[in-house]
Amino acid sequence: MKIAFLICNDVVSPRVMKLLDGAGIDYYTRWEHVKGKGHGTDPHLDTRSFPGTNAVFMIGFEDEGTLEVLVQEINAANKEIPRPDDHIRLFQVPLERIV
């Protein structure tokens, strides 16, 4: 089992929702208006100097095949997003238990 955290600019959230739907994922936890800075990216701090915020999607996967479909969908979407700072990021870690 795995857990994935998808992080994207809030503006890209509707696209992420379409990716989830296309991968057959109808379960997630979503945080909106998240502030932060990624490695090698512009800060999104919701200030005049660093405008914008991020969204975070947390998804637990019992079936890793579904996760792989999502990874492929994200890779394809990122190829269409010209600015690397606006790419959708996915962080995957082991998930020991779902209760």
C-alpha positions in Angstrom: 0.0 0.0 0.0 1.1 3.5 -0.7 0.1 7.0 0.1 0.6 9.9 -2.4 0.6 13.6 -1.9 -0.1 15.6 -5.0 0.9 19.3 -4.8 0.0 21.8 -7.5 -0.7 25.5 -7.9 -4.4 26.2 -6.9 -5.0 27.2 -10.5 -4.2 23.7 -11.7 -6.6 22.0 -9.2 -9.4 21.5 -11.8 -7.0 19.7 -14.0 -5.9 17.5 -11.2 -9.5 16.6 -10.5 -9.9 15.5 -14.1 -6.8 13.4 -13.8 -8.1 11.7 -10.7 -11.5 11.1 -12.4 -9.7 9.7 -15.5 -7.7 7.3 -13.2 -10.9 6.1 -11.5 -10.0 7.8 -8.2 -13.0 9.2 -6.3 -11.3 9.3 -2.9 -8.9 11.9 -1.6 -8.4 14.5 1.1 -7.7 18.0 -0.3 -6.2 21.0 1.3 -6.6 24.4 -0.4 -4.7 27.7 -0.1 -1.6 26.0 1.1 1.5 28.1 1.2 5.0 26.9 0.5 8.0 26.6 -1.8 9.3 23.6 -3.7 12.9 22.8 -4.5 13.8 24.9 -7.5 10.4 26.6 -7.8 8.9 30.0 -7.1 7.3 30.5 -3.6 3.5 30.5 -3.4 3.0 32.5 -0.2 -0.2 34.4 -1.0 1.6 37.8 -0.7 2.2 40.6 -3.1 5.8 39.6 -3.6 5.0 35.9 -3.9 1.4 35.5 -5.1 -0.6 32.4 -5.3 -1.2 29.3 -3.2 -1.0 25.6 -3.7 -3.4 22.7 -3.3 -2.5 19.3 -1.7 -4.3 16.1 -2.4 -3.7 13.1 -0.2 -4.6 9.7 -1.6 -4.2 6.3 0.0 -3.8 3.4 -2.5 -4.5 -0.2 -1.6 -4.1 -1.0 -5.4 -0.7 0.2 -6.6 -1.9 -0.3 -10.2 -4.2 2.7 -9.8 -1.3 4.8 -8.5 0.8 3.9 -11.6 -2.1 5.0 -13.8 -2.2 8.3 -12.0 1.6 8.7 -12.3 1.4 8.2 -16.0 -1.5 10.7 -16.3 0.5 13.3 -14.3 3.6 12.8 -16.5 1.5 13.4 -19.6 -0.2 16.5 -18.1 3.2 17.9 -17.1 4.4 17.7 -20.7 1.6 20.0 -21.6 2.3 22.5 -18.9 5.1 24.8 -20.3 6.4 26.3 -17.1 8.2 23.7 -14.8 7.2 25.7 -11.7 3.5 24.9 -12.5 4.0 21.2 -12.9 2.0 18.8 -10.7 4.2 17.1 -8.1 3.6 13.7 -6.6 5.3 12.4 -3.5 4.8 8.7 -2.7 5.5 7.0 0.6 4.7 3.6 2.1 1.3 3.3 3.8 1.3 0.7 6.6 -2.4 0.6 7.5 -5.8 2.0 6.6 -8.4 1.6 9.3 
